[in-house]
């Protein structure tokens, strides 16, 4: 009698276990196709496209400073003038030397013309040779004097220092009366518009980067979106991957009419593929993982079955996967207590 009672208890326990398994309560959601949000954000640094340190090309005292520090200067505008008295005197000297050599050449040429006009029998060959040599020496002297004058004029022109680019100029390194030399840094000019943002992407991202075109949205340090983000375009991709970081540098240029972007500032740049990608979307809560990778529970009738999946991207609270077909039901809650082949009961709400 006692033995039969133990068997009865065992059978009842098995029945209750089966009943409990069959009654596993889960919520489900139908997998369906949707757009994948492949937007990725990177931290970038604002850089000037052009940055020039202005230095004199000769030594002299500064006679005048023409700009206001921190102002916008145009390419070709005068920034400094240097004392040019010495260089102007050198130009005058070279002009005089040129005039003297030209006069000597003209005399040699006149003498040659007289020799040619005379009776050839009365002109020794040595006189003709000397006259010809004097003309050649005179021509060489004129060429040398012209070159010396040109060099002197170049030096004189260098006493007027102009801006090589358009941009915002910083503080003046030297003011009027200071003696400067070619090593003196007079000022720095930074091109502010356009401007660019440099950032690094991983080698894996670079592979997909090659297959797509992207639009960029720039986010400022205060979290707001940069108004001129739509003007952005890819400006530069480095030609080597950094071996220590496994990343490659990219630069994106933007219009900067408002001068909000300042070189050295940190920003975030969000890149979105222009070609929309679509995939089978399931809730993020449905995605499970173990040592073998990602998986979900697909509900077939009243049974939960493990399905291995590969993630392709996200969209809000959903994730795109391969391995699940559109229209299939996946468990979205109660998944922690499930196992492959478990009986389930779908919760309506």
PyMOL commands that set and color helices and strands:
alter all, ss='L'
color gray80, all
select helices_A, chain A and resi 2-22+85-117+120-122+125-157+203-209+229-231+284-286+335-337
alter helices_A, ss='H'
color red, helices_A
select strands_A, chain A and resi 24-30+32-36+40-48+51-55+60-65+72-73+78-82+160-162+167-169+179-180+185-190+195-202+214-219+233-237+247-254+266-273+277-283+288-290+293-300+303-308+310-315+318-322+329-333+344-346
alter strands_A, ss='S'
color yellow, strands_A
deselect
rebuild
show_as cartoon
